[in-house]
Amino acid sequence: MVQPVESRGDLLLWSRPGAFRVQLDGRVRSYGLDPSEELTEIVATAAGWAAAGQRWTGGERRLFVLTRDGRGVSRLAAPSPEGAGLQLRPRLLVRDGRLAAVAWLEGDTPRELTVRAREWSGADWGPTVIVSRRGEGSQTGLSSTTLADGADLLVWSAFDGADDEILWSRSRGDGWTAPRRLAPANRVPDVAPAVAAVRGGAVAAWSRLDGDRYQLVVARYRRDAWQAPRVIADGGLFPRFIHLEGRLYLLYRSAQPRGWGVAEIGSNGAVRRTAGFLKTAPERPALELDGPLGVNLRWPDRSLDRGYWNLP
């Protein structure tokens, strides 16, 4: 089950090979796919939604994109790979309520991936831009957002020969900025980033190894620079941002105690309040608000766990 970062109402995606369902405005619609296809990303558009995923063809994986508007579901011509066997982790970018671009990882093996992007004109894809070339090792965990000024921001994890570091790039009128470290280099893995736009910039979250466990850290982006990351939770993994009712929330897996954690994040990157859930189901839930004090997790089987905010 996938909940978009920029949520419109109750938009949710359930997907498995060969079929998917989309919930929007209280109604769930079911659709078919080829058995070799599965969707992993959905975004809201002014006309409905757009979704992306991968198609397995032999030992290769290929990107595909679907859109839905008042006329129904359409399949866009997929960006063609440049001789590589893998196209992974597609990220859809929306500007002014319309699908505007896609970013993804591409290469022959998981250790040889590049970060790429293409603009969508509404009728065809533009040329492929290589945002980050092949590095010392793997590049993973691609995440994206669109800033208030219309620029796109990509964040991902890359192996630098010693450990994983978080890199970022911002789109400009003439292309993309050269990849840079989001935080000073260190000697521990930094993995699984997420990013979301906020007033005046963006915030990123990721997991950083500290001894034998991962800490969840958050950094603020403003005026083309990142502030020093701050630790917001011990034992936090796989963060994902969700905008709901004009506020930003971070949903992540909690290791101590085992379960799931939720944090409301201010535009300055600070934690406003938190909630915890002890359910250890491996599936990622969706986040729902329940009045001024309640916060709920909705699971793929549609069951609900109710919780309450703890003020910091």
Residue pairs with C-beta under 8 A, 6 or more apart in sequence:
1 12
1 13
1 14
1 283
1 284
1 285
1 286
1 299
1 300
2 12
2 13
2 14
2 15
2 39
2 40
2 41
2 42
3 11
3 12
3 13
3 240
3 242
3 286
3 287
4 11
4 42
4 43
4 44
4 242
5 145
5 194
5 196
5 240
5 241
5 242
5 243
6 43
6 44
6 94
6 243
7 44
7 242
7 243
7 244
8 24
8 44
9 24
9 25
10 23
10 24
10 25
10 26
11 22
11 23
11 24
11 42
11 44
11 49
12 22
12 23
12 42
12 286
12 298
13 20
13 21
13 22
13 23
13 39
13 42
13 51
14 20
14 21
14 22
14 23
14 300
15 21
15 33
15 38
15 39
15 40
15 53
16 38
17 33
17 35
17 36
17 37
17 38
18 32
18 33
18 34
18 35
18 37
19 30
19 31
19 32
19 33
20 30
20 31
20 33
20 38
20 39
20 51
21 28
21 29
21 30
21 31
22 28
22 29
22 31
22 42
22 49
22 51
22 68
24 48
24 49
31 73
33 39
34 55
36 55
36 56
36 57
37 53
37 54
37 55
37 56
37 64
38 53
38 54
39 51
39 52
39 53
39 66
40 52
40 53
40 54
40 89
40 90
41 51
41 52
41 53
41 90
41 91
41 92
42 49
42 50
42 51
42 92
43 49
43 50
43 51
43 92
43 93
43 94
43 99
44 94
45 67
45 69
45 94
45 97
45 98
45 99
46 96
46 97
46 98
47 67
47 68
47 69
47 70
47 97
47 98
48 67
48 68
48 69
48 70
49 67
49 68
50 65
50 66
50 67
50 68
50 92
50 94
50 99
51 65
51 66
51 67
51 92
52 63
52 64
52 65
52 66
52 90
52 91
52 92
52 102
53 63
53 64
53 90
54 61
54 62
54 63
54 64
54 87
54 88
54 90
55 61
55 62
55 63
55 64
59 85
60 85
60 86
61 85
61 86
61 87
61 88
62 78
62 81
62 87
63 78
63 79
63 81
63 87
63 90
63 102
63 104
64 75
64 76
64 78
65 75
65 76
65 78
65 90
65 92
65 99
65 102
66 73
66 74
66 75
66 76
67 73
67 74
67 76
67 99
68 74
76 120
76 125
77 124
77 125
79 87
79 102
79 104
79 116
79 118
79 125
79 128
81 87
81 106
82 106
82 128
84 106
84 107
84 108
85 107
85 108
85 109
86 105
86 106
86 107
86 108
86 109
86 110
86 113
87 104
87 105
87 106
88 104
88 105
88 106
88 110
88 113
89 104
89 105
89 140
89 141
89 142
90 102
90 103
90 104
91 102
91 103
91 104
91 142
91 143
91 144
91 154
92 99
92 101
92 102
92 144
93 99
93 100
93 101
93 102
93 103
93 144
93 146
93 152
94 100
94 146
95 101
95 146
95 150
96 150
98 122
99 120
99 122
100 119
100 120
100 146
100 152
101 117
101 118
101 119
101 120
101 152
102 117
102 118
102 120
103 115
103 116
103 117
103 131
103 142
103 144
103 152
103 154
104 115
104 116
104 117
104 142
105 113
105 114
105 115
105 116
105 139
105 140
105 142
105 156
106 113
106 114
106 116
107 113
107 114
107 134
110 138
110 140
111 137
111 138
112 134
113 134
113 138
113 139
113 140
114 130
114 131
114 132
114 133
114 134
114 139
115 130
115 131
115 132
115 139
115 142
115 154
115 156
115 169
115 179
116 128
116 129
116 130
116 131
117 128
117 129
117 131
117 152
117 154
117 171
117 176
118 125
118 126
118 127
118 128
118 129
119 125
119 126
120 126
129 175
129 176
131 154
131 169
131 176
131 179
132 139
132 156
132 158
132 167
132 169
132 179
135 158
135 159
135 160
136 158
136 159
136 160
136 161
137 158
137 159
137 160
137 161
138 158
138 159
138 164
139 156
139 157
139 158
139 159
139 167
140 156
140 157
140 158
140 164
140 191
141 156
141 157
141 191
141 192
141 193
141 206
142 154
142 155
142 156
143 154
143 155
143 156
143 193
143 194
143 195
143 204
144 152
144 153
144 154
144 155
144 195
145 152
145 153
145 195
145 196
145 197
145 202
146 152
146 153
146 197
147 153
147 170
147 197
147 201
147 202
148 197
148 199
148 200
151 170
151 171
151 172
152 170
152 171
153 168
153 169
153 170
153 171
153 195
153 197
153 202
153 221
154 168
154 169
154 170
154 176
154 195
155 166
155 167
155 168
155 182
155 193
155 194
155 195
155 204
156 166
156 167
156 168
156 193
157 164
157 165
157 166
157 167
157 190
157 191
157 192
157 193
157 206
158 164
158 165
158 166
158 167
158 179
160 185
162 187
163 186
163 187
163 188
163 189
163 190
164 189
164 190
164 191
165 181
165 182
165 183
165 185
165 186
165 190
166 181
166 182
166 183
166 190
166 193
166 204
166 206
167 179
167 180
167 181
167 182
168 179
168 180
168 182
168 195
168 204
168 221
168 226
169 176
169 177
169 178
169 179
169 180
170 176
170 177
170 224
171 177
182 193
182 204
182 219
182 226
182 229
183 190
183 219
183 226
183 228
183 229
186 208
188 208
188 209
188 210
189 208
189 209
190 206
190 207
190 208
190 209
191 206
191 207
191 208
191 214
192 206
192 207
192 237
192 238
192 239
193 204
193 205
193 206
193 239
194 204
194 205
194 206
194 239
194 240
194 241
194 250
195 202
195 203
195 204
195 205
195 241
196 202
196 203
196 241
196 243
196 248
198 248
198 265
198 267
199 267
200 222
200 267
201 220
201 221
201 222
201 223
201 267
202 220
202 221
203 218
203 219
203 220
203 221
203 241
203 248
203 265
203 267
203 269
204 218
204 219
204 221
204 226
205 216
205 217
205 218
205 219
205 232
205 239
205 241
205 250
205 252
205 265
206 216
206 217
206 239
207 214
207 215
207 216
207 217
207 236
207 237
207 238
207 239
208 214
208 215
208 217
208 229
209 215
210 234
213 234
213 235
213 255
213 256
214 235
214 236
214 237
214 255
215 231
215 233
215 234
215 235
215 236
216 231
216 232
216 233
216 234
216 235
216 236
216 237
216 239
216 252
217 229
217 230
217 231
217 232
218 229
218 230
218 232
218 250
218 265
218 269
218 271
219 226
219 227
219 228
219 229
219 230
219 269
220 226
220 227
220 268
220 269
221 227
227 269
230 269
230 270
232 250
232 263
232 271
233 252
233 254
233 261
233 263
233 274
234 255
234 256
235 254
235 255
235 256
236 252
236 253
236 254
236 255
236 261
237 252
237 253
237 254
237 255
238 252
238 253
238 284
239 250
239 251
239 252
240 250
240 251
240 252
240 284
241 248
241 249
241 250
241 251
241 265
242 248
242 249
242 250
242 251
242 287
243 249
244 287
244 288
244 289
245 289
247 264
248 264
248 265
248 266
248 267
249 262
249 263
249 264
249 265
249 287
250 262
250 263
250 264
250 265
251 260
251 261
251 262
251 284
251 285
251 287
252 260
252 261
252 262
252 263
253 259
253 260
253 261
254 260
254 261
254 276
257 276
257 278
258 278
258 280
259 276
259 277
259 278
259 279
259 280
260 276
260 277
260 279
260 285
260 297
261 274
261 275
261 276
261 277
262 274
262 275
262 276
262 277
262 287
262 295
262 297
262 307
263 271
263 272
263 273
263 274
264 271
264 272
264 273
264 274
264 309
265 271
265 272
266 272
271 312
272 312
273 309
273 310
273 311
273 312
274 309
274 310
274 312
275 295
275 307
275 308
275 309
275 310
276 307
276 310
277 297
277 305
277 307
279 297
279 305
281 299
283 299
283 300
285 297
285 298
285 299
285 300
285 305
286 297
286 298
287 295
287 296
287 297
287 298
288 295
288 296
288 297
288 298
288 304
289 295
289 296
290 296
290 306
293 308
293 309
294 306
294 307
294 308
294 309
295 307
295 308
295 309
296 304
296 305
296 306
296 307
297 304
297 305
297 307
298 304
299 305
